[in-house]
Amino acid sequence: MEGCLFCAIVAGEKAAQFVLQTPAVVGFLDARPVFKGHVLLVPREHIDTLIELPDELMPDLFGAARSVAAAVKLAYGAQGSFVALNNVVSQSVPHLHVHVVPRTKGDGLRGFFWPRTKYADEAEAADYADRLRKALDE
């Protein structure tokens, strides 16, 4: 897609440090990593969000995420990894991408400062659960 940074990287028009290249997925180091070794995995095909990801690409993308999550332990001596994606909100590039960030206990990452709320009661929680189950069934 014209103007998409990740499409330009996939096409070789923009430089990147590639770590993985398959027929469906490309992985490269994030230019602004949370920690060194932070990888972005993107479908070669321009897809905006997880919702648009075709079923047949799901194993390729998340299989790559699993492989990279295992590899950062070997490559960097990481104890684990943080694997995530943003879907529209906080998605800095509108091309689906999965972050794989090497983690080690005491690395300084303190998680997210998400606001927390509570359900008024069990009935409200049950209503939210029921509405989501219905939407998933559609």
Secondary structure by P-SEA (a helix, b strand, c coil): ccccaaaaaaaccccccccccccccccccccccccccbbbbbbcccccccccccccaaaaaaaaaaaaaaaaaaaccccbbbbbcccccccccccbbbbbbbbcccccccccccbbbbcccaaaaaaaaaaaaaaaac
